[in-house]
């Protein structure tokens, strides 16, 4: 955090993750941020605005983090694997952002659903190299079903278990992304290779 604006964003994310969006009031956010209501309203007009702003800021942060790793990977499948594992590590360290941005966001209402769709559209940039493996006519056709499936799997895992448990489903998320582009056989071979590398790395350490 560098200023009061970011302090409020973080407080909004944390309180909503802990209490739920509809049980959270502006006064709760103010208490978490240790600011007055007047200070809150100098930055945000409402609870919804503060929460949305916090979610968007967290997405910008994690996307930048994952893109750096994604770009340094030797191939597109490796980039998907590495990027998702970086995302999993981020969630373990920032579980409140995951719960608020993936679970609580969908409980807010129509404007939140629009934000969720826009966030999924941002994620679809990671799919674009996969279309090089398909007929040119398929361009963009898998964006919505693949990103929606990934989002749904994350939602279910967080609701049924916890945000911190997301790394346990990363191979399945990789499978969801790669299979429509590479086919099941090549996808399973790739996942088996990467999982073997992880096991080998663990034994070596």
N, C-alpha and C positions, 0 to 999 in steps of 0.2 A: 504494500500500500504506500502511495506517495502523497495522498491528499485526502480531504474529507469525502470527496466524491467517491473515490475508490473504497474508502472505509465504509461508506453506506452500502455500496454494492456488495462487498464481502459480508457485511452484517445481514443484509437481506437474504443472500444465498444461504447462510448458515442457519438463520432462524427458520426460514421456510423448510429447509431440509429436516430440521429437528421437530418442528411443530405441525408442518403442513401449511399449504398456502392459505386456506380459508380460516385457519385458526390463528394466523399471524396478523397482528395489527401494526400500524406505523409505530406505535409506542414501543412495541417489542424490538423493532429494528433500531430505534433510537437507543434503547437500553443496551443492546448488543454493541452498537457503535460508540456508545458513551457520548452521545450528542443530544442537543435539545431538538424538540419538534420544529422549532423555527429554523434551525440549521438544516434539518432534513428537507424542509420545503424550499430552502434556497437552492437545492440541487434537484429535487424531484417533486413532481406534482402529486404523486400517489404511490401507494405500495406497489401496484402493478408496474408502474414505470421503473421503479428502483429494481424490482426483481428482473424485469426484461433486460434492463441495462446490465445488470450483473451477469445474466446468462450470456448475453452477446459478448461481453468483455472476456468471459471465461472461454467461450468458443474461439474467439480471436487468439487467445493465448495458447490454447492446446493445439489449434490448427497450425500455428506458426511452429510450435515445438515438433509436431508430427511431420510437417512438410520438410523440415531440415533433415530429419532422419529418412524420410521417404525419398528425397532427392539423392541421398548418398548410397542408396541400395543398388546392387548390381543388376537387378532385373525388376520388371513390374511385379511379378508374384512375391519376390523378396521384399519389395517396397511395401506391399500390402501387409505382409507378415510383420515386418519391422515397424511400420507405422501403427498397426493395431496394438502391438506389444508396447510401444511407447505410450499409446493412449491408455492401455491397461495400467501401466505404472503410474500415469498421471492420476487416474481415478483412485488408485489405492492411496495416493498422497492427498487427493482433494475429493473425498467421497461426497461432501456436501454439494459440490458443483454438479456431480453426476446425478444425485437424487433430485435436486431442484430442476436441473435442466432437462432431464429425461422423464422423470416420474411426475413431479408436481406441476411441471409446465402444462401437461395435458389436462389438468384439472381446472385450469383457470378460465377457459372459455374460448370463443371463436378467434379472438385476436391472438391468443397463445397458439392456437392450431396453425395460424398463418406463420407465426414465428418458427414453429417446429418444422413446417414445410420448407421454410427458407434455410434453416439449419441443415436439413437433409439435402437440399440443393447444393449447399456449400460442400458437403461431404462427397457429392458425386464427382467432383473434380479428380478424386483419386481413382475413379473408374475409367477415365478417358483412355489411358494407354491400352486397356483391355480390348477396346473396339478394333485395334489393329489386328487382332486375332480373328475377327469376324468379317462377314460380308459388309462392305461399306453402307449398304442399305439399313443395317442394324444400328447405325449411329444413334446414341442417346436412348434407344428403346428399353434398355435394362436399368437405366438410372433409378426410376421410381420404385420398381419392384425390389431391386437389390437393397437400396438404401432403406426402404421401409421395413424390409425383413430384418436388417441389421438393427435398426432402431427398436423393433418389437422384441428381438431377442435380448437386447440390453435392458429394456423396460421390464420384461418378465424376470430376468435374473436379479435385478435390483429389488423388485417388489417381493419376490419369493425368498430371496436370500439376503444379499447386501451389495452395496456398491463395491466394497472391497473384494467381493468374490468374482467380479467380472473377469479377471485374468484366467479363471478356470474354463471359460467358454471361448477363449480366443481362437483355438483351432476351429471351432464350429463357425465362428464369424468369418474366418479366412475362407472356409469351405463355402459359405454362403456367397461370398464375393467372387471367388475364382471359378467355381463350377460352371456358371452360365457362359463364361468366356473360354475356359480351357477344356471343359468337359470333366466328367467325374474321375476318369482314370489318371489323367495328368495331374489333376488337383490332389488326389490322394497320394500320388507319388511325391509330389512337392511337399505336402504336409508331413509325410513320413520322413523325408530327408531333413526338414527343418527340426522336427521333434527329436530326431536322432542326434542332431548337432547340439541341441539344448541338453540332452542327457549326457552326451560326451563332455560338454563344457562343465556340467555340474560335477561329474566324476573327477575331472581334472582339477577342479577347485577344492 
